[in-house]
Amino acid sequence: MEIWTNPACSKCRSAVKLLDAEGAEYTVRRYLEDPPDADELRAVLERLGLEPWDITRTQEAEAGELGLRSWPREPAERDRWIAALAEHPRLIQRPIITADDGSAVVARSEEAVRDALSR
C-alpha cells in the first residue's frame, strides 16, 4: 500500500499514525516533492471511482488564482482538471491511500484508513 502525504497536514499525520499502530506495511509518497503526473492521476481516480473535481482542494489559494470554482464539472473538462492537479499538486486532496487490491481511498477519516487496511 502507498500513502500520498503532506507532512504538514494533520489528516496525513493521523493516517500514518494509524497505519503504524496497526503494523501496516506501506510506502510514503510526499506528493508535493514527488508529484503525480497526469497518467498517475487518471489511474488513481479510476481506483477511487472519482472525478478530478472530487479530489480538488478548491479552497487553496492556487485554486482561486486558477478560477477552479467556475470550471465546469463535466466529462469534457476532465483533462483540464487533471492537468491542473498535475501542475499544482497542492490542490490534490490528501491523504490518498492506494491499497494492494487495486482500490484507493481518500483517507481523511479513521474509518477510511481502516477501510484501506481491510483490503
N, C-alpha and C positions, 0 to 999 in steps of 0.2 A: 504494500500500500504506500501511497505517496500523499503528502500533505503540502499544498501550496500555502505558504505562510508569510506573514509580515511580522517580524519580532516585536514591532511597536504596537501591534493590535492585541487588545486584551482577549478577544474571542479566539485568536490564534494561540495565544499562550495557554488559555484554558483547554483548548482542544489537545495541544501537545501534552499538557499535564495529565489529562485523562488517558491519552494513548499510553503514556509512560506508566501510569498507575495500573493499567490493565496488562502491561507487559507486551504491548503490541510491537511487531516489527514493522518499521516504516522508514521511509526516507523523507527528508525535508527539502522542499524546493522554495527558496526565498525568491518568489516570483518577481519582486521588484529588481533584484540583482540579475536574475536569470529569467527574463520574461518569456512567456509562451508566444510562439508565432501564430499566425492565422490558422494554419493547419492543426496545430495542437489545440487551439481554442475550439475549432469545429469538432474535433474528436471528443473533447471534454464536454462540450454542450450536448453532443449526441449521448454520451454516457449519462449525463444529468437528466436528459429529456427536457431541456430548457432551451429558450431562445437567448441570444446575446443580451437583449434588453432586460432579461430576468436576472442576470448576474452583474448588471452595471450599477455602480455606486453613483447615482445621479446627483447626490448631494456634494460630491467633491468639487473643488474649485475648477479643476480641469473640465469637468462635465459642463459647468456653467460657461466656461470660455468657448467650448465647442458648440454650445446650444443644444446639447443632447436631449433635454426635456421636450424640445419641439420636434425631434426627429420622429418620423412615422415608425410605428412598431408593426411592420408587416413583412412578409417574406421577401419582397423585392428590395428591402432595405437591409436585409440580414448581413450581407457582406460589408456594408458600410459600418455597421455596428461592430462587427468582428475586427475590421481594420482599426477602428478607434481603440478597442480594447488592446490590440496587439501593440499599437503605438503608444498608448497611455495605460500601462498595466496597473497603475494606482486605481483605475476605475473598476478593476475586477473585484467582485465580492469575495470575501475571504472568511475563513479558510475553506478551501476545497480539498476534499479527500477523494482520491481515486482508489477504489478497492480492488483487490486481487481478482474478483469475479467479473471485472469489466464494468462495474457500475461506478457511480460517483455521487457524492452528496456535498451540498454547501453546508458545512459543519458549524453553524453559528450557535447551535444549542447542544447541550449534553446528549439529548435524545438523538440528534443527527449523528454525533460522533459514535454513540453506541450502535446506531444502525449500521454505520460503516464497519465497526468492529465485528458485527454479527455476520458479515458477508464472507 
